[in-house]
Amino acid sequence: MWDTRLAAVTVAAVVAVVAWGPLPASAAPQSSARRRPNPWGQQRSPSALSAAPRGRHGGDAGVISALVVPGPDEGGTGSSYDVLPGRTGHCAFNGMQMFDGSVWSPKPCVTCVCKRGAVACDEVDCPRPHCQRTARTAATCCPVCQNTEPQEGTAQTGEAAEAENQKKRARGSKKGRKKPDDEVGGVKEQQEQQQEQQREQEREQQQQQQQEQQQREREKEQQQQEQQREQEQQREQQQREQQQREQQQRQQEQQREQQQREQEQQQQREREKEQQQREQQREQQQQQREQQQQQREKEQQQQQEQQREHQQREREKEQEEKAALAPAPPNPDGRFESPAPEIQRGASPDGTPPPLPPAAAAAAPPAKPDAAERARRREQKRREEEEKRQRYLEEELRLQEQEEVSARAAAAPATPAPAGPTGATERAGVRGDVPDDAPSERPPPAPPPPAAPALPRGFVPPGEDPPGDGATLAPAAPAAPELPRGCKSEDTTLTCDSAKLVYVPPLTDAHLLQLYLTGNAIAVIEAGTFRGLPRVEWIDLSRNQLTSHGIRDGTFENVTTLKRLFLDGNVLTTIPSPLPPSLEELKINDNKLKVIDRSTFASLSSLLTLELEGNALSESTVDPLAFASLAGLHYLRLDRNKFRLIPSGLPPSLDELYLSDNQIEEISNGVFNKSSSLSILHLQNNRLQETRIHPRALISLKNLESIDFSHNRFVHVPSFLPTSLRHLVLTYNLLQRVPGYVFAHMSPGLEYLYLSFNRITSDGIDPVSFHGMQTSLLELYLDHNLLRTVPLGLADLAVLRTLLLNDNDIRTVPPQAFCVDSNPDDSALVTLRLDQNHIERRAVPRTAFSCVRSLSSVVLRPQKPPGRTPPSSSSRRGRPGRPRAKPEPDYDDYESHSGYEDEVRQEEEEYEEGDFGMDQDPAVWFFRLGLGLGLW
């Protein structure tokens, strides 16, 4: 039976292969790398699998014999699976395509089946034969015993077993023939169970894959989270580092700002100190002037007393002479009485006869006065002068009392009473009387002296010739009015400095040219005050209490000859207007000016000098066209204001511009385009840096000769300086370097270069830093820096006269620092300072100063003691005083150098005594020997 089925299966497989043909290699899927377990376990089917004994999973080699299980609809004659292209569930086995439901035997005793893509194979387990010799036939899978001479029992047993087997096979074949549906149903049930188990396995695999996928995702998420945490940690670390760097930068900036503030405060304190010193000097000068005025008043009083004493002595002497010369009148009896005449009836108290009536005077003949009459006339004149002097003294006392009252009133809120004239000094042509429109508080003028008594017609004093016909005696001229107290007059000048005036006294003088009213308490100037001064050219009202409302409109408009007007030290907030067109110099320093519009200077076409120093002006409060009308302006001072930029609209005629002590931070392009005539520019004590100066801002100024950049924030010497520059001041900056060839474009070249009080080091000066100034530079100041050696390139400066290298950290002097062997000419140096360094005199080369003409030109002592640090910017002295128009910086402390004159004097004495210092350094000895021989 088994042999028949096996043969049928083989035939069916061959037929199927022939009918369908082998699958292409490209269409056959790859076999699985691992074997799947038998999905049916140890179950046996009633079909072809029932004939196979229970076995294990076998190999996959050998000849493939396909077995197609017949389906239920085909009566067991065909396949239960329609093999069509595109159907799923096939299996790949040894490179061949096996469709779902196929059964095959890859080798003898091995049976495989394809169920939904899974391959299950069983191998027959053969029993152990109990014979000596076995043999395997084509019809059997297991070996059978072979015995040529079998035993009787054994042969019978074998035959019985064979017969039993044949019966079983027969019964199986009958069952197979009679009940094919049962076999197919069992196969289907087995297939369904296998499918269910496979689905469960698939579900388990899917769950396992999902779990693995979820695990991988969780691991991936954990890795991502770890990476994110690491990145966040890195970012936090970077942020902390960035914050630390920013904090360090802020701290450094704060330190720099603190240092700058300290420097500014130090400078401010120094400026305040200088201001206080100037104020003290002014006060001292004022005190000196007051003391001089008091001294003059004392001298005048003494002179007056001496004059009164002299006059008293003269009067006594005249009385004695009169008493000696005057004869006594005779009595009717012919006797003489005493010389003292009696006062007759009708006579005046001084003894003069009463005047005659006009008719009698005309009829009376002229009488010739005798000596007694002349003496009487002189005595009368003397008494009149004494009376005048007495009235004058009384009036002066009254005016002094009024002045005291007015001073007390000036201290009170009420309007002060004006001071009256005192008559300290008489001046012809100047009247101090009050016009009709003067305020009522002013004291009345002094009464005129009484008129002389009328004399008889034709009366001629004794000793004089009688007048001609019709001649009459001229009346005496009244005394000239007095000047205000504290004023003095000299020629065409009236000075009332510190005279305690509270108003401008009305004056009338056709010859007055200069009027000084400084240091008073004048707060109001009425219109028409200077109307009586038609030729005045100079009015100085500095240091008063004038306000913009206190100067009435038109006060200076009618003063058509005015050329100079000084209003310094008042409290003006606006410039008074209108001003006369003749004005040439206007000073309004140290006020409270805030605004200047374009009409302020509209009428001042002749103005040459304008000073507005010490106010509250800025580029936002000054109209850009404010200076446009000043076509002839040459000098403009705007120091100590609040400018942050250079004011625009400067006139083309401007020669000198002063903008010190402002807040200027930038010099933009085009600000000086119209100021082609500018020759002096002062910008010290601002906030300038070389990077904030436009390259074309200064290079276009073809006539600029002097620039002062001291007390700023320069780190390098600025480039693009004007080619015509001759004087450059860069003291009190933060300079660290002088770039090479920075002055090479200048022609003819710089003459004065001041780099004192900076941070220049030896590495900051190149041998070509001073290139372009070899034949022009006269003075070079490098003192108070951080130099450790004498810079190279100084020997090429042929005309250099003054070189300051003191107060550095210089320790060595190169042999050819000042004198070069290739140049046989003597150096032009007149002053060479190397003191206050760390130079060892014994280490100075012998030829270091061989070209210097005079020994007194070189200053080497004193030197700093060992361990002393170089000067820092914070310990340097404050800036010089008010800058001058002439480029001459203040270095007065150099003249008072201690030790220099003593050194020269000591060396001269040693030379005169014949002691050339043989026990000292050979270089010094050689130098002194040359001095003694006249070589230098």
WOBELSUL-V606874 format. One line per field, one symbol per residue. psi: psi as a letter, one per 30 degrees, with the letter a starting at -180 (. if undefined). Layout:
psi = ???
This chain:
psi = eeeeeeeeeeeeeeeeeeeflkkleffklklkflkkljfgbglklfbffffklkalkaaglakkjkjkkklffgggfakgkjjlkfklgllkjhgljklkfkkljflkgkklkjjhfkkkkkkkjklkkhlfklkklfflflklkkjeilleeeeeeeeeeeeeeeeeeeeeeeeeeeifeeeeeeeeeeeeeeeeeeeeeeeeeeeeeeeeeeeeeeeeeeeeeeeeeeeeeeeeeeeeeeeeeeeeeeeeeeeeeeeeeeeeeeeeeeeeeeeeeeeeeeeeeeeeeeeeeeeeeeeeeeeeeeeeeeeeeeeeeeeeeeeefjlkkllfgglkalfjlljlkfllfggkllklleeeeefkkkkjkaeeeeeeeeeeeeeeeeeeeeeeeeeeeeeeeeeeeeeeeeflflklklkllfgekkkkfkkglklfgllffkkllkkllklkkklkkgkklkglkklakgklkklkklkkllllkflkkjcgkkkhkhghkfljkkljjffkekjjhlhahkfkjlkgegfgifgkfkkjhlhahkleffjlkgegefifgkfkjkhlhahkflkklllkffkfkkjhlhahkekjlfgegefifgkekkkhkhahllfffkkfgegefifgkfkkjhlhahkflkklgklffkekkjhlhahkfkjlkffgefhfgkfkjjhlhahklffgkkfgefffjfgkfkkjglhahkelkklhlkfgkfjkkhlhahkfkjlkgfgffkkflkekjjgliahkleffklfgegkfgegekekjjglhahkflkklffffjegkekjjglhahkfkjlehefkkffjflllgkekjkglhahkkeffklegegffkekeffkjfkllklkfkllklffglllllakklekijljhffffhkkfeeeeeeeeeeeeefgjghfgakeeeeeeeeeeefgf.
